[in-house]
């Protein structure tokens, strides 16, 4: 059986789409379709059921994928190990949210670059969860950090760490707010204060309100800026209330630039996932970065 046909088949199985598999393989969609049809003729059985959006494997398709995929991944590992003898050939492409990637992931990964590390080059790009996962699926990134767990077999996600969210404001705002009123479920007291957020939909504030107050915020964003570090800077100058990850505002809290308005018994949390394309952990430089980040994350919580 032609290994090229099996490689195309496994890629389609993981991608769930001829179009996406073609992009990953660097082939045209008709070429991918032709290869799958050839393999189906050789086996005498259909491997996929065509649907309006993508394809679904048949029972025989699932069986073949489970048997073939580990061996194909092993061949990739052998090939990549040969390339890895000259580590200058390897570049790791990382993607994730700007603040977490800049403050957490990149400092951790610098231990794997340069003369004293493992020697691969590092390239990073920033984006939201949807953009990051689409780029990873399309082969633009090797490793992604997201707050959304992907679906399907193409991408494999592992929980990386949880971040605690804190409701903060400059001291002058905190002095005007009664903690007793804040602890009432559904209390509208904060809806009268200006809010700083990363998006008009108030994603962090809405999640905090739902978790702590069992309510939806009625306020709109007074300052909206698409970077949590800028949100922190605005909060410190007294522009309004903000919900921020504790790791990002810990030093500002310690200095007193901002204060935490509440200390909930169960603080709101958000989980980050470390995501790769299924099978790519066979590549040594991706596997090293993956394990390195998981190890580093043990100290982040």
PyMOL commands that set and color helices and strands:
alter all, ss='L'
color gray80, all
select helices_A, chain A and resi 3-15+18-25+29-43+59-83+87-89+98-112+129-137+171-174+179-182+189-192+203-213+228-236+246-255+280-282+284-297
alter helices_A, ss='H'
color red, helices_A
select strands_A, chain A and resi 48-50+55-57+91-96+121-126+143-146+155-169+195-197+221-224+242-245+259-260+269-277
alter strands_A, ss='S'
color yellow, strands_A
deselect
rebuild
show_as cartoon
